């Protein structure tokens, strides 16, 4: 009957409407989860290239910063070592110079041939008193003022270098202290690849497909409810009886609603699981991105600190290099003096031997000259006697115009010394004196 059909449809409508309502609730939650997944996915896609860049660059830039920090420490240590080394080298060179100067001061010049810069009788004071004559030493022949200037130059340069190292060391210590205060999170071993991002995109796509599917199920349930309402309205308006075939279709669809709702619940759980997984990944990305950004900012801060140190010390580094070059040049000059003074001392020993040798040579030459003089004098006197005897015997008989020079005395040879026989080669002028033999002839010029 008509009433029985209406009651049957009404019984079918209640679970159908409840199922459709539950389906709409599921759809709402599913779409909310899907939107959260899409939001997280968009955030991951936005962060991925930046994060991948920072993960790649931060490591290399951090290595650069570590090398620069190590270079700062090594540079300061090199400056300190260089300054200390040059100070030691300067002390060693000055010790050697002092020793060789002391050697020259202790070597007295006593040979009469050597010229002394001191007054022979000693210097006279303002009150008229006379000081004892100063000893003549090899030291009197070196330029002590030049040595003093050289040593003062080295001392001044080393002092300036020490101040520069002290100032640069303080600046370096401050820079290293500032670097140690920079908070840089430790890099985590994470893998950020585009394949991982695509995997998250796959989860979102699967959730989207699931939402589309349960949306269709919900629409089917809504369509079923609409059929029930239309059937009830038709029966109320026209009367009549619901056919068995229509009833079976409506009953079957109504009976399927709990299973469909259960499937939709399972699909919602899967969507929510994927949404949670996407959200967790998004949080990880955000945390990694935040840490990487802090690393990036910390590296930039360290770079600024190092740049500041380099800018602050650039002029002092150049000045240190100039001073170092000047010290090395002056040390070379000092070692040159040490070598020359030693050579001077050794040359003086040779000079004494040379002077004594020349004395012996002069003595030998003088003996030869004296022998020659005696022999020439004897020959000359014999000739005088011979000529006198000839003139006494035959002169009275020879006319004067026949041989006018027959009355002349014999030729007389004279050995003459040219120069100071007591003065030999001077150590200051390097002059050389020679003795030479000359002939004084009584013969007329032809």
Residue pairs with C-beta under 8 A, 6 or more apart in sequence:
1 241
2 235
2 239
2 240
2 241
4 241
5 235
5 240
5 241
5 242
5 247
6 232
6 235
6 236
8 242
8 247
9 228
9 231
9 232
9 235
9 242
9 250
10 232
12 228
12 250
12 251
12 254
13 225
13 228
13 229
13 232
15 254
15 257
15 258
16 221
16 224
16 225
16 228
16 253
16 254
16 257
17 225
19 221
19 257
19 258
19 260
19 261
20 218
20 221
20 222
20 224
20 225
20 257
22 261
22 264
23 214
23 217
23 218
23 221
23 222
23 260
23 261
23 264
24 218
26 214
26 218
26 261
26 264
26 265
26 267
26 268
27 211
27 214
27 215
27 218
27 264
29 268
29 272
30 207
30 210
30 211
30 214
30 267
30 268
30 271
31 211
33 207
33 268
33 271
33 272
33 274
33 275
34 204
34 207
34 208
34 211
34 271
34 275
36 275
36 278
36 279
37 203
37 204
37 207
37 271
37 274
37 275
37 278
37 279
38 204
40 200
40 275
40 278
40 279
40 281
40 282
41 200
41 201
41 204
41 278
41 282
43 282
43 285
43 286
44 197
44 200
44 278
44 281
44 282
44 285
45 197
47 285
47 286
47 289
48 192
48 194
48 197
48 285
50 289
51 192
51 285
51 288
51 289
51 292
52 192
52 193
54 289
54 292
54 293
54 295
54 296
55 187
55 190
55 192
55 288
55 292
57 296
58 187
58 292
58 295
58 296
58 299
59 187
61 296
61 299
61 303
62 184
62 187
62 295
62 299
65 299
65 302
65 303
65 306
68 302
68 303
68 306
69 176
69 179
69 302
69 306
72 172
72 175
72 176
72 306
72 309
73 172
73 176
75 172
76 165
76 168
76 169
76 172
79 164
79 165
79 168
79 169
79 320
80 165
80 169
82 324
83 158
83 161
83 162
83 165
86 158
86 161
86 324
86 327
86 328
86 331
87 158
89 331
90 154
90 155
90 158
90 327
90 331
93 331
93 334
93 335
93 338
94 151
94 154
94 334
96 334
96 335
96 338
97 147
97 151
97 334
97 337
97 338
97 341
100 338
100 341
100 342
100 345
101 139
101 142
101 147
101 341
103 341
103 345
104 137
104 138
104 139
104 142
104 341
104 344
104 345
105 137
105 138
105 139
106 137
107 137
107 138
107 139
107 345
107 348
108 135
108 136
108 137
109 116
109 136
109 137
109 138
109 140
109 348
110 136
111 352
111 355
112 422
113 355
113 422
113 423
113 424
113 426
114 136
114 427
115 426
115 427
115 428
116 136
116 140
117 136
117 140
117 141
118 133
118 134
118 136
118 140
119 133
120 133
121 130
121 133
122 130
122 131
122 132
122 133
122 134
123 130
123 131
123 134
124 130
124 131
125 131
138 344
138 345
138 348
141 344
142 341
142 344
147 337
150 330
150 333
150 334
150 337
151 334
153 326
153 330
154 327
154 330
154 331
154 334
157 323
157 326
157 327
157 330
158 327
160 319
160 323
161 320
161 323
161 324
161 327
164 316
164 319
164 320
164 323
165 320
167 316
168 313
168 316
168 317
168 320
171 309
171 312
171 313
172 309
172 313
175 305
175 306
175 308
175 309
178 305
179 302
179 305
179 306
182 298
182 301
182 302
182 305
183 294
183 298
184 294
184 295
184 298
184 299
184 302
185 291
185 294
185 295
187 295
188 288
188 291
190 284
190 288
192 285
192 288
200 278
200 281
203 274
203 277
203 278
204 274
204 278
206 270
206 274
207 270
207 271
207 274
207 275
210 267
210 270
210 271
211 271
213 267
214 263
214 264
214 267
214 268
217 260
217 263
217 264
218 264
220 260
221 257
221 260
224 250
224 253
224 254
224 257
227 250
227 253
228 250
231 242
231 246
231 250
234 240
235 242
351 427
354 424
354 425
355 424
355 425
358 424
358 425
359 424
362 421
362 424
362 435
365 435
366 421
369 415
369 417
369 435
369 437
372 415
372 437
373 415
376 412
376 413
376 415
380 410
380 412
380 413
383 410
384 409
384 410
387 409
387 410
391 406
391 407
395 406
395 407
398 406
405 444
408 442
409 442
410 442
411 441
411 442
411 443
412 440
412 441
412 442
413 439
413 440
413 441
414 438
414 439
414 440
415 437
415 438
416 436
416 437
416 438
417 435
418 433
418 434
418 435
418 436
419 433
419 434
419 435
420 433
421 435
423 433
424 433
425 431
425 432
425 433
